[in-house]
Amino acid sequence: MAILRAQALLSLSKLKTSLRLLHRFSSSSSHHSTQFQNVGFIGLGNMGSRMVNNLVKAGFNVTVHDISRDAMKMFTEMGVSARETPYEVAQDSQVVITMLPSSSHVMDVYTGTNGLLHGDKAIRPALLIDSSTIDPQTTRKISLAVSNCNLKDKRDNWEKPVMLDAPVSGGVLAAEAATLTFMVGGPEDAYLAARPILQSMGRTSIYCGGSGNGSAAKICNNLAMAVSMLGTSEALALGQSLGISATTLTQVLNTSSGQCWSSDKYNPVPGVMKGVPSSRDYSGGFASKLMAKDLSLAAASAEEVGHKSALIYKAHEIYKKMCEDGHETKDFSCVFRHFYNGKDEV
């Protein structure tokens, strides 16, 4: 495919053109809101469905699509429009957001049969925002394909659509509460134009630089999260073996240099902390299979740039083993019980 063989990075001249063409839409946040009222959303899973709810609450006119008819029915019964294909969603939308499981799903939704870019190289959405967790290389390939399209409905001198990669952190609870963090890559003016939409679904958005940088930030964040959870779980399990209760050792960690998110906000030991997955038999939260997937993306990206990353491979090995042992749907903090054989706090 020509798209897959194309350069991953946009040329400097195309980037400058995108910035110039989007300048008109970055003058004020209220102006952005009035310009982008029709929002398409593709991918109505645990995260996407909650993000759509918040878009609707914020007053956007939303059109949805998912391969699951039941997922679409849930929204049509609420009065939200649904379409049979991504291409049809694009025809109704000024902005399209995708929240999908993998790089191959995103590539298919954009460039496949009846995809967002299907047809005559002229598309209706001015902004395309991918909030999936995928590799930066795929993001940049798709961004290049988007930049080669024109707009069906030209607005003054704005002739080119723009893609942003905007993966999220915070999980299902944050998606439901509209407190997600968005890590955004792409032209900065496009980010400013999209910010009112992102703010309806999240508390924080951080501009990370050019195309693919949002995806890169997400996989680096999840690498750090995986390694810190493994380190915390290993320390707490070792402490139990040495005769220290997990509650006591957690107090030590959280008032000492060992403090981290995994010990202080997301403790992996059942019985130590309320309201986290370990307190409900590791249900909900961030599944081990998703952590394994994200670590595979990190490993591929490290190999792509020749970066030495020993901890990526060890963490990936552990989470793959967790999945092979039947714990793929359990929260990733279950490594404490199922890999390190840690005990519940009585």
N, C-alpha and C positions, 0 to 999 in steps of 0.2 A: 504494500500500500504506500502511495506517495507520501501520505501524511506521516506515516511511521518512519519513512526514510528522510524526512525533512530535518533541517537543523532544529535542535530543541529550543534554542534561545532566539527570541525576537531580535531583529536587527535594530541598531540604535536609531536609524531613521524611522522605522515603524513605531518604536516606542515614543519618539518625539511627536510623531503624528497623532498617536492615541492621546497623549497628554494635551496637545493643542485642541483636539476635537472635543475632549471632555471638559475643557476649562469652563465652558458655559454652564455646566451642571454642577460646579463646585463652589459657587459664590456664597451660598448660605444653606444651612441644614433645612430650613423650611421650604426653600425652593426645591431641594432634592426631593422632599416628601411629596410635593405636588406633582413633580415630573414622573415619579415612579410609583403609581398607585396599583398597577396591574402586575401582580407577581405570580409567576408559575413556580410550582414546587414538585420535584420528582424524587420519590423515595419516601415512603410513609411508614418506615419501621419505628422502632422504639424511640429513636431520636427525632426523625423527620416528622412524625405525627405530632409530637409535642411542639416542635418549632412552628409547624403550620398553625396550630391552635393559637400561638402567640401572635403570629402575623394577622390572623383573623381578628383577634382581640384588639390589635393596634389599628384596625380599620382598613387594612389593605384588601383589595379585591384579589382573591387567591384562586388559582386554577391548579388542580393536582393531577398527578398520574403515579400509578404504581402497578407492578405486575400482578399484585394481589387485588382482585375485584372486591374482596371483603374490606380491605383497607380503604379503597376508594368509596365504597358504600357508606362506611362510617362517616365520611365527610359530606357526601351528597345528601345524606339524611339531615345534616346540619345546615344545608343550603349552600355548600361550597361546590363550585363547578368542577367536574372531572372530565378528562379526555382520555382517549384510547391509546394515544402514542405521545412520545416526547415532542415530535414534530407538531402535533396539534396543540400541545401546551404552548409551544413557542409562538404560534400564530395569534394567541390571545394575550401575550405577555410582553411587558416592557423590560422586565427582569426575570430571569429563570435561575432558581437555586436547585442544586442537586445534592442529595445526601444518600450515598450509595455504599455498598459493602466493600468494593475492591476496585483496583485500577481498571480491570477488564470491563466491569460494569459501567464505569464512567466513560471509558472510551466508546463503548457500544451506544450509550445514550446520546453521546455527542455525534459520533461519526457513523454509526450503524444505519441499517435500513429504518426509515422513519425516525431518525435521530434529530437532534436539535439543529444540526447543520445540513440536514438532508435537503436536496433540491438544487436550486439554481444559483447558489453562492450568494444569495441575498436573504438575510434573515430579519425577523422583526425585533427580537430583544436587543436592547442597547447594552445591557450588562448580563453576563452569565457568571454565576458565583457557584463554585464547587466547594461544598463543606465536607466532602468525604475525606477520609484519611487514606491517601494514596502516595505513590512515590513522586518526588519532584520531577523526574524525567518525563513521566506520563503527563503531568500537569503542563510542562513546557511544550510538549508536542501538541496537546490540544489547544493551548493558548496560541500557538503559531497558526493552527488551522482556523481558529476564530478570527485572527487578525487578517487572514486572507479573504474573509467574507465582507460583504457590504450590508448596509441597512436598507430594508425595504422602504421604511418610512424615515426619510432623511429630515433632520431637524436643523435648519439653517446649514451650517457647514460641518455638522457632526455626521460623518458618513460611515464610520467603522465601529463595529461592536467590540467590546473589550471583555476579557475573562479575568476574574479574580479567583485565586485559590484561597479559601477561608475555612480551613478545618477548625474544629472546636475542641475545647477541654471543659470538663465538668460533668459529663455523663448524663444519664437519664433524669436524675433529680434536678440538675441545673437546667436541662432543656425544658423541663416542666415549669420551673420557676422563672424562666427567662433570665438566668444568671450565668449563661455560658461565657467563656472567653473565646473570642475569634482571633486566630493568627492569620494575617492577611498578606498575600503576595500579589504583585501586579502593579500597574501604574498608580501612583499615589493619588492623582486626581480622581481616578475611578474608585479608589478606596473611600475618598471623602464623599463622593456621590452616593456610595452604597451604605455609608455609616448609619443613616437613619433607619434603614431596613435591618441592619445588624443589631442596632440598639433595641429593636422591638423583640429580639430573641435572646439577647445577652446583656450582661452587665459591662463587659470589657471587650474592646477590640484593639489589637496592637498591629500597627503597620510594620511588616518585616522586610520590605524591600521588593525587588523585582519578582517576576513570574517564577513560581516554584518555591519561593522562600517561605510562604505560609506552610506548605506541605513539609518543607525541611524542618521548620520550627516544631511542627507537631510530632514528627517521628523522633526528634531529639528530646523533646519533653517526655515522650512515652518511654524512651530508653532510660532516661534518668529515673522515671517513676518505677520502672521494672526493677532496675538495679537496687534502688533504695528499699523497695519492698522485700527483695531477696535478702539484703543485708540486715534489715530489721527483723525479719522472720528468723533468720539464722541466729542472730544474737539472742532473741527471746527464747528460742528453743534450746540453745546452749545454756542460757541462764537457768532454765527449768532443770536441765540435766545436772547443773552444778548446785541446785538447791535453792535458787532464788525464784520467788513467785513472779509471774509475768506482770502483775500489777505493780509490784515494787520496782522491778527493773524498768518498766515503762516510766515510772516517776523519775527514776535516775536519768534515763535517756532524755526525757522532756525538760529536764532542768540542767542538762549538761550538753556537751558538744555532740552527742549522738542524736540530738533532736532532729526530726524531719517529718514531713507530711505523713509518711507511713506509720510513724510511731504516735504522732500527736493528733492527727485528724482521721486516720483510717486504720486503726490498730488491727492487726491480723489475728489476735488471740481471742477466741470466743470467751465472753464473760468479762472482758476488760473495759470495753467501751460500748455504749448504747448507740443505736441508730446507724451502725455500719454493717456491711455484709457479713462480717464474722459473727455478729450478734444474731443473725438469722440463717445460720447454716450456709453461709457464703452465697445466698441467693441474691439476685439483683446485682447492681454494680457493673463492673467491667469484666466481661467474660475472659477466661484464660485463653480461649481460642482467638479472641481479638488481640490480646497482648502478643500471642505467638505470631499473628499476622503482622502486627506493627513492627515487631522485632525483625521479621524477615525483610520488611521494607527498609529498616535501618541497615541491616546487613548488606542488602543489595546496593544501597546508596553509598555505604562505606567502601564497598568493592569498586564501585563506579569511579570514585575519586581517589582510590588508592590509600585510604586512611586505615591506620592500624587500630583495630577496635576489638580487643580480646573479650571485653565484657559483653558486647553485643552477642557474640557467638555462644558464650556460656549461658547467658540469660535465655537466649533463644532455645538452646538445647534443653534447659530445664522446663520451659513452658511447652515445648513440643512433647516432652515426656508426660507432663500433666494432662495434655489432651489425649495422648495415647492410652493413658491409664483411666480414661473415662470422666475426667473432670473439666472438659472443655467448656461447659456452660456455667461452671461455678466461677465466682468472682476470683480475680487473679491473686487476691490475698490468701486464697486457700493453700498456697504453697506452704504456709506455716504448718498446716495439719497434714497434707498429703505428700509433701516432699521432705520436710524436715521432721515429720512425726511429732510435732508439738502437741501439747495437751491443753484442753480447755481449762480456763480459770474457774475453780469451784467457788 
